[in-house]
Amino acid sequence: MILSIESSCDDSSIAVTEIKTKKLLFHKKISQEIDHSKYGGVVPELAARLHAEALPFILKQAKEFFPYIKAIGVTTKPGLSVTLTEGVVMAKALCMTLKVPLIGVNHLHGHIYSLFIQKESLFPMTILLVSGGHTQVFDAKGFDDFRVLAKTMDDSFGESFDKVSKMLSLGYPGGPIVEKYAKNGDEKRFNFTVALLHSPKIAFSYSGLKNQVRLQINELKDLSEQDRSDICASFQRVACAHLLHKIEKIFKSSHIKDFAIVGGASANLYLRDKTQKLCDKYGAKLHLAPMEYCADNAAMIGRIAIEAYKRGRFSKCLDIDANPKVN
């Protein structure tokens, strides 16, 4: 079995996965959303302290699997330095105690393998990753063979939802809150513009849309609940339209049979529906991770760690470190 640890941001998670069958035997996650909501976003130092409490608490529940552990998988990049370190330090201690090798995992690649939890992987595939910190499109040909086709030039898709929610004083995390308000809103009321609409560049940008929302909020001044719903709906429509406009350019230039969305923001049902229609238009099959594995979790880290284990891709225990800015 492989024991995996995830602590790249504000979710403390540990999983145990059977190497041969890929069966998820243990998976526990403790979210810090309530603790950070009062600040409108993640406070790194607070997140690190909460990881220091939550990770040992979860680990105790997995002690029965210790005799069968063959390796430890841990997220080492990218993420918040102080929170990544909590997971890495625990992983090092376990490796030395259990006398097993260590596998450092790229968190973004882990999201790709969230599609394959408890099942075989499927490649090649074109994959959109949307989260609070990243917006990228990958040409994925196999284990650790991921080529970036497009990425954001500023804010990420998920981050823009968080910021709009904060501007509207709706709370954190913004993704599900904005989506909830948008269901009761008029998505055509505010004519926000789609970024890079006439640019041939295949890239993403959300800073301009975020600013349009800010200006609209300032213009309305005293917002009613309907105003908030209409802003959320209009913002969500344009945010998704921007993604899909650029992704369609990739569809037009490549023959894509399998397309996927991963990452925390892939739980957005509006985005899923619009992407399904785009895939139907081009005859592609849409792949989605189960809702419980969209956000950060150790199960996806364990799944890709299995592939690394089979290939002997181990890290030197004492040399491994957190690399917060390395994608």
N, C-alpha and C positions, 0 to 999 in steps of 0.2 A: 504494500500500500504506500501511497504518497500522502504526507501531511502537508497542506498548503496554507499559507498565511497572506492575508490582504490587509494593508493599512495605508494605502496611498493618499487617502483624504479623510473622510469622516465616517467611514464604515469599518468596524472591527470585525474581521471574519476569519474563520478557520474551517478547513474541510479535510476530509480523509477520503481518498478515492482508490479503488482497487485497480492495480495496474493492468492485469490481464483482461478484465471484463469492462473496465472504465465505469464501473458502478459507483455511484456516490453513496458512501456508507455513513458519512457524518457531515453535516453542514450547519453551521451556526453563524448568524450575523447579528451584531448589535449596532443599530444606527444612532448617530448623534444629532439627528435633525432637530429635535426639540431643544437640545442644549444650545445650538447655534442660531435658532430661529429668531431669538430676541436681538441678535446683532445683524440680521439680514444677510448673513453669509458665514462661511467657515472661518473661525479664528484659529490659526495654526497651533498656537501654544495650548489653547484649551483642548483642541483635538488630540494633541500628543498626550496630555494628561489623562484624557478619557481612554485612549488606546492602552495606556499603561495599566489601567484598571480592568478594562474589558477583555483584552487578549489573554491574560493569565486565567481569568474567570472561565472563558470558553475552553481554554486548553485543558483545564481540569476535567471537563466533561468528555474529553477525547482520550483520556489516559489509557483506557482499555485497549486502544489500538496500538499503543507504543511498541509492543513486541513484534509487530508485523510491519513496521515502517521501514521502507527501503531507501527513502530520500525525503528531504524537506524542500518544498518549493515556496518561494517567497517573492513578492513584488519588490523590485529594486528601483524601478524607474517607469515612467515619470510620475511626479506627484509632489506633495509637500515634504520638504526635507525632514522636518521634525517628526512627521507621522510615519514616513517610510522607515526611518531609523528604528522606531519602536518594533516594527515587524522584523527588520533585518537582525536586530540584536537578539530577539527571541529565536529566530531561525538558527543563528550561529550557536546559541546555547544548546538548542535541541540537537544539532548536528554533532557537537562534541560529546553530549551526554549519551545519545543513542548510537554514536559512532556510525553515522550514515552520511552520504554526500549531500551537498547543497546545490540547489538549482535556482539561479536568479532568473526572474521572469519580467519581461517587458509588459507592463500593465495594459498597453494598447493591444498587443498581440493576444493577451489574455481575453480581452473583449471579443476578439475574432473567434476564439475557441469557446465562447459562451454558446455559440451555435451548436456545438458538438458535445455538450455535457451528457454523459451516459450513452453516447453513440459514436459511430465512426465519423471521421471527418470527410468533407466533400470539397475537393478542389479540382479545377480552378474555379474561382468565384470573384466577382467584383463586390466590394463591401464598403458601405457607408458607415463610418463611425461618428456618432453624435453624442457628445457628453457635455458636462459642465466646463471642461477644460480643453476639449478637442473637437474639431470638425475636419475629417479627412476621408478621402476615398482611396481605397487600396485595390490594387490588382493582386489578388492572393493566389499564388500558384501551388503552395504547399507549406509545410512547416518551415518557419523562419524565411520564407521566400515571399515577402510582402513589399510591393513597390507602390509608393505614394503617387497617385494620379492627380490629386487636388487637395488643397487644404485652405484653412481660413487665413486671411491676411491680418486679422485683428481679433475681435471677439469670436467666441465659439457659439454655435447654435444654442446649446444648453445654457451657457452663460448669459446670453441675451434674454432668455426667459426669466432667469433669476433677477436680472437688472430691471426689467420691465415690472416684475412683481414688486420689487423694492420701491420703484418710483411711484407705484400705485398704492403703496403701504398695505400690500396683501399678505406678506409673509414669505418664509423660506421653508423648503426649496420652491423656487418659482415655477418650475416645469408643470407639475400637476395642478398647482393653483391657477395659473394662467389658462391652462387647458380647461379646467372646470368653469371658470368665468366665461371663457370663449363660447361654451355650449349655449349660453343664454344671450349671446351678443349678435350684433349685425356686423358681419365681416366686411361688408361693403361700405359701411358708414364713413370710415376714414381712408382716404386714398393714399396710403403710404406707398412709396415707390420701391420697386425691386432693384436691389443693388446690382451693378455690373450687367444690366439687362442688355445693353447693346455692345458690350465688350466681348471680343472673341476669347478672352482669357478664361480658362477653366480654374476658377478659384472662388473662395467665399469671403464675404465681408458683412459684418453685422453692426459695426459701429455707427454707420449712417442711419440705419433703421432705428436703432436705439435712440439716437438723437432726435429723429422725427417724432417718436413717441413722447420724449421729454418735452419738446416744443408744444405738442398737442395738449399735453397735460397742463402746461403753464397757461395756454390759451383758454382752456375751459375753467381753470381755477377751482371752483367748487364742484367736485365730481359727484355725480349720483352713482348709485349701484349700476344703473343701466349704462352710464358713460364708461365705467370701468369694464363692464362686460363687452361693450362695443370696441373699446380700445384693445382689449385682449384678443377678441375675435379677428379684428383687422390686422393686428400685429402677427398673430399666428398664421393667418392666410398668407401674408407677404413673406414671412420668415420661411415657410415651407415652399412657397412658390420660387423663391430664390434658390433653395437647395435643388429643387426638381428641375429648374431651368438649366442649371449647370450640369446636373447628372444626365439630362436628356442629350446634351452635347456629347457625353461619353458614350451613350447608347448609340448615337448616330455614327460615331467613328469606330465602334467595335461591335462585334457580334457577341452579345452577352446572353448566355443561357441561364446563368444562375446569379442572382443579385441578392444581397442581404443588407439589413440595417442592424447595427449593434450599438451598445453604449446606453447609458442611463436615459438619454432623451429619446431612444428608440421605442420607449414605452408610450410615446405620444400617439394616440389612436388616429388623430387627424393626419399626421405624417404617414402612418402606416397605410391608411386608406388611399391617400393620394399617390403613394409609391406603388401600391398594388395596381392602380389604374395605369401608371406609367409602364410597369412591367407587362401588364396585359397588352398594352399597345404595341410593345416590341417583342412579344412572345417569350418573355423571360419568366422564370420561376422565382418568386420572392421567398426568402428564408428569413425567419425571425427567431430570436432567442425567446424562450419562455419568459413571461413577465418577471418572475422572481429572480431571473439571472441577467436582467438588463443592466441594473445598477452594479456598482462595484461589489464583488463577492469572491470568496476563496475557491469556490467550486470551479470557476473558469481558470483560475491560476493552477489548480490541481490538474485540470484537463490538459492544458498545454505542457505542464511539467511531465506528464506521462510520455509525451512525444520526445521531450528532451532526454528523459531517462533511458528510453529505448535506444537513443542515438549516442548515449554516453556524454551528453553535453552538461558537464558538471562545472561548478564554480569553486574556486579555492576559498574555503571557509573563512580564513583570516583576512583574505584580500578583498572580499566582496564588500560593497558599500552602497549606500543610497545615492542615486543620481537623479535628483529632482527635475532637472531641465532637459534630460536626454530622452528624446522620443524613440 
